[in-house]
């Protein structure tokens, strides 16, 4: 049995609804959006060149230890692949798979921790098994999933008073009890006041 492992909670001042998933392919991060401008941040693996994609889907199915049926085109590229691989610890889909709409793409687990942060898949999104078990505990059927190339950069004001704001695409990590942040990336004045107040 795989125990769930919660990732850090970070500031997420973007205009996405709570209880939705946002995947930043460039940063190789998956965000599960929480109320009050926060989100769980999971490191992931994404599709390699030629297999990456963007768009909107919903979670259509959740499956623990799913069987894997490599598509015919994948077996053509690698004849060593079987037509079916039974679910289990050696299965590439890991402990849980979240199926995206009617596509062949999934958010799924892996026991290959070295692949996380890389662009290696055929279009799916991988998390380490303890992380995907945690994510699956939050996700319901119908959860919206937005796959984007890159989240917009936001201004960041340093703690000093003499330096100008510097752009950053890195959300700031917060503790579980941290206060809320602005909900819209477009409200730069509120975001700047919030950042200075931190």
N, C-alpha and C positions, 0 to 999 in steps of 0.2 A: 504494500500500500504506500502511495506517495502522499506525504503530508504537504498541505498548502504552505506556500511561502509568500508573504505579502511584500511587495516592492515599496520603495519610498513614495511618500506623498509629496507632490511638488505643486508650486503655483502654476495655474493654467488659465491665464486671462484671455481666453479665446471664446468665440461665440458658438459653442457647441453645447447641446443639451446634456444635462446630467444623465447618467446611466446610458451613455453612448460610448462608442469606441472610436478613437481617432488614431490612425497609423501614419506617422511621419516617416516616409520611406528613406529620405535623405539622412535623417538623424538615426534611423534604425531604432525607433522607439514606438511603442504602442502605449496609448493613454486611455485609461478608463476614467471617464469624466465624473467627478464628484460635485456636490453642491458647493456654492460659495467660491467659485474660481479655483478649485483644486482638482487634482487628478492623481491616480496611481500611475506610475511610470515604469513600464516594463522594457528592458532591452530585448531586441528581437533579431532574427535573421530574416532577410527579405529576398526577393527574386533577383537572380543574377541578370547581367545585361542581356536584353532581348526577351526576358521573361518578367520584367517588372511592369506594373500597371497601376492606374489610379482609377477611382470611381467610388460609387456608393452602393452598398449592399446591406442586407440584414442577415442576422444569424438565423438560419433556417433549421438547424439541427445541432444537438450536442450528443457526443458519443464517447463514453469511456473506453479506453483500450480498443480503438476501432481497427477493423481489418483494413488492409490497404490493397487496392486494385490498381496497379500502375496502368495508366492509359496506354493504348496501343502505340501512339507516337513516342511515348517515353521508352517503351520496350524496344521499339525500332532503334532508338539511339543507344540503348544498352541492352543487348540480347540476354544478358545474365539475369535480368529482372524476371521474377515469376509473374504469373497472371494474378495470383492472390498471395498476400502475406498475412497470416493470422495475427490479430492483435496481441501485443505483449511487449516486454521491455526492449526487445530487439527491433520492434516495428518502428519504422521512421516516423509514424504519426504520433508516437508517444502515448502518454497517459490519457489525454483528452483531445478530441478534435471538435472545433466549432466550424460548422459548414456555412459557407457564405452564399446565400441565395441558391440559385440553380447552377452555379458555376462549379468548376472542379477545384476551386481554391478553398483553403481552410486556414484557420489559425489553430496551430496544433503544437503539441509537446515534442521534445526531443531529449535524448540522453547524451547528445553530442554538444557539450557545453562550449567547445571550441568554435562551433559554427555560429554562436550568438554574436551579433555585431557584424556579421559578414553578409555578403550578397551571394548566396549559394543555391537557393531553391529554384524550383520551376514555377514560382509565382505564389507559393504559400508563405505563411509567416510563422516562424518557429519561436517558441519560448522554451526555456528549460522546464522540465516536468513539474517541479514544485510551483513554479510561477503560473503555468497554464492551469493547474488544478485550482489555484487561488482565483484566477480570472474567471474560470468556468463557474465558480461558486457565486459570482456576482451577476453573470450574464443570463438573460432570459431569451427564449425564442422570440424573435422579432427585434432584438437589440440592433439599432442602427450602427453601421460600420462605415466610416469615411476613410478612404485610402488616398492620401495626398502626397505630392512630390516633396513638399517642404512647408512647414508652418512659417508664417510671416515672422520676420525679425522684429523684436520689440526693443525700445530704448532701455538702457540700464544706467542708473545714476550711481556713481561711486559713493562710498561713505564719506569721502572728503568733500570740502566745499570749493575746491579750486579746479577740479577736473570736470571736463564736459562729459555729458552722457555718452556712453559707448554702446553700440549695437550688440545684441547677443541673442542667439536662438536657443539658449539653454534655460529652461524653466528653473526656478529656484526651489530647492528642496525645503519642505516645511514639515514640522512635526504633526502628528495626528490631531492635536488640539489647536493648531495654529489658526488665527483668525482668517476670515475670507479675504479674497483679493478681488479686484475689479473683474466683472464678467465679460467685458468687451475689449478686444484688442484695439478697437478704434478710438477709445477714450484715453488719449495719451496724457491729458492733464491729470486725470484721476490716477492713472498708473504711475505717473511721476511722483505725485504726492504720496501714494502708497509706498513706493520704493524708498523715498527719503525717510518716511516714517519708520521703515524697518531698520 
